[in-house]
Amino acid sequence: MENHELQKMVEKISLDSFGKPFKHKASFNPKLRTTGGRYLLGTHNIEINKKYLEQLGENELIGIIKHELCHYHLHLEGKGYQHRDLEFKWLLKKTGAPRFCNRLTDMPPKRSSKKILLYQCTKCHLQYKRKKSINTSKYVCGRCKGKLKKINEISLS
């Protein structure tokens, strides 16, 4: 599928699902990596990740286009176009657009913190469990203002 075919598809989906014309530009953007598409507020254009069409098919592409058109039409009407807005959620449901797109097969897995760092006060021996490391030269114990030291790193696999 080429950009001009995508443009025609977006215009058709806009008329069929929303009853409103799409008057801006729709194109594939090869730089998109982790998202199916995006609506650009400044230009009102829509960019689509072509990998979703190649790997997951035309139905997934149609869902992504509907999702981006929800942003597009609500923004142009001055209504709530962000993911958290009720008007956006309502329009997604009305048009059958997905809230999120499926993950691509070559996408890296979601990162999650798999380690817990254990710090202990050298004065009162209070222990602190943290997911992120603490700068022990900058931070002190909240109870007695004693110096903190890292005593253990627990990996959760």
Residue pairs with C-beta under 8 A, 6 or more apart in sequence:
1 9
1 28
1 50
1 53
3 26
3 27
3 28
6 26
6 27
6 28
6 48
7 25
7 26
7 27
9 26
9 61
9 62
9 65
10 22
10 26
10 46
10 65
10 69
11 21
11 22
11 26
13 62
13 65
13 66
13 69
14 20
14 21
14 22
14 69
14 72
14 73
15 21
15 22
17 66
17 69
17 95
17 96
18 69
18 73
18 95
20 73
22 46
22 69
22 72
23 44
24 43
24 44
24 45
24 46
24 72
25 43
25 45
25 46
26 45
26 46
26 47
26 48
26 65
27 45
27 46
27 47
27 48
28 47
28 48
28 49
28 50
29 38
29 47
29 48
29 49
30 50
32 38
32 47
32 48
32 49
33 49
34 107
35 49
35 101
36 48
36 49
36 52
36 60
36 64
36 67
36 101
37 46
37 47
37 48
37 49
37 52
37 64
37 65
37 67
37 68
37 101
38 46
38 47
38 68
39 45
39 46
39 68
39 71
39 72
39 75
39 81
40 46
40 47
41 75
44 72
44 75
44 76
46 65
46 68
46 69
46 72
48 61
48 64
48 65
48 68
49 64
51 104
51 106
52 60
52 61
52 64
52 101
52 104
53 60
53 61
55 104
55 105
55 106
56 102
56 104
60 101
60 102
63 96
63 97
63 98
63 101
64 98
64 101
66 92
66 95
66 96
66 97
66 98
67 92
67 97
67 98
67 99
67 101
69 95
69 97
70 81
70 88
70 91
70 92
70 95
70 97
71 81
71 88
72 81
73 91
74 80
74 81
74 85
74 87
74 88
74 91
75 81
79 85
79 87
80 86
80 87
80 88
81 87
81 88
82 88
83 99
89 99
91 97
92 98
92 99
113 131
114 155
114 156
114 157
115 131
115 153
115 154
115 155
115 156
116 129
116 130
116 131
116 153
116 154
116 156
117 129
117 130
117 131
117 132
117 133
117 134
117 150
117 152
117 153
117 154
118 127
118 128
118 129
118 130
118 150
118 151
118 152
118 153
118 154
119 127
119 128
119 130
119 134
119 136
119 148
119 149
119 150
119 151
120 126
120 127
120 128
120 148
120 149
120 151
121 127
121 128
121 141
121 143
121 144
121 146
121 147
121 148
122 146
122 147
122 148
122 149
123 141
123 144
123 145
123 146
123 147
124 141
124 143
124 144
124 146
126 141
126 142
126 143
126 144
127 151
128 134
128 148
133 150
134 148
134 150
136 147
136 148
136 149
136 150
139 148
140 146
140 147
140 148
141 147
141 148
